[in-house]
Amino acid sequence: MSRASSLKFPQARQDFFITLNQRVNDYFKTNGINKHANAEMIVKTCVMFALYFVPYTLIISSTVTAGWGVLALVVVMGFGVAGIGLSIMHDANHGAYSNKAWINNLIGYSLNLVGANAFNWKVQHNVLHHTYTNVHDADEDISPRGVLRMHPNSDWKPMHKFQHVYAWLLYGLMTIVWVLVKDFVRLVRYQKDGLVKKQKANIVTEWLILLGTKAVYVGYIFVIPVLLLPFAWWQILLGVLLMHYIAGFILAIIFQPAHVIDGTEYPEPDQAGMLENTWAIHQLHTTTNFANQNKILSWYVGGLNYQVEHHLFPNVCHVHYRKISNIVQETAKEFGLPYKSEPTFIGALAGHARLLKELGKQPAMRLSVS
């Protein structure tokens, strides 16, 4: 059984989030703004899909045949995969893209279209990560990974002394592992832990969707190119792997500094499974913004440099985060709560590296007293 099932948040001190929620709602109501996607979001959706499918079409139609030209298009596709993940499917699978569930579900399946699985992502991200952020063995984003140590309570291995160096090379493998291994392993585990049932999902249906969409993906990204293009199968495979490596690296360096950065906190529950803070205050202690003045970065990464706002209001489309960030910051200050933010993206990556190095140090020996 997942550790998450035994964790609880205190019900006292809800005044912060009640006040904040009212102020954010008032902002949308007073200004006559819908919390979901607007024209900017629709344009962005078209751009992100174009980054992926236009290069694919140019390659598969042999419009571009020169080796370097095809390689450049593969690189663009990598940015497209990451862009779809960061800016499109992310909002949809949070229910933030539209007020219509069927639209969110449809757009959310764009994750399946690029090789992963929307259902697994919702459980891992929406349920576990967004609820139990930075809690050991509950938040899968920082749970034990063997070669990487993201939490001070995770087992230490000698190799971790160098993780601040080699982690960057491994980050590119993120989506490759998702597509080939992790989706299958997760669905088995979520069924075993009762998380599939809690989501009121049918395990047979989810397996059919997973296997069916994986087959479609492999068919159009690998089999069709092998049949139509004048390249060897291994060259096409290398192209697919390069595309995913680029996408995985981009995704990792956007998500990791938001929670695994020096100054973050790793709350632990008491023996009864009770965490110290309410859910909303917990998010403030475990989440960090970065580069909030970088509008170009913010546009591409789907506003996920506003992680504090995203964690507190995941059902609000990311195009609104910049506007509500002042409300969140001022309310947190009013209640004497932290609002963590790193001014630059490079600074956030440096902070992530520093924490990786710190977590890579061998923990002090704990002596038991008999």
GIBEL-V143304 format. One record per helix or strand. SS is the DSSP state (H for helix, E for strand). FROM is the first residue (numbers start at 1). TO is the last residue. If there is no record, write none. Layout:
SS;FROM;TO / SS;FROM;TO
//
This chain:
H;3;6 / E;8;8 / H;15;30 / H;39;60 / H;67;93 / H;101;108 / H;110;113 / H;118;129 / H;158;171 / H;174;192 / H;195;198 / H;203;228 / H;233;258 / E;274;274 / H;279;286 / E;288;290 / H;295;300 / H;307;312 / H;318;334 / E;340;342 / H;345;359
//
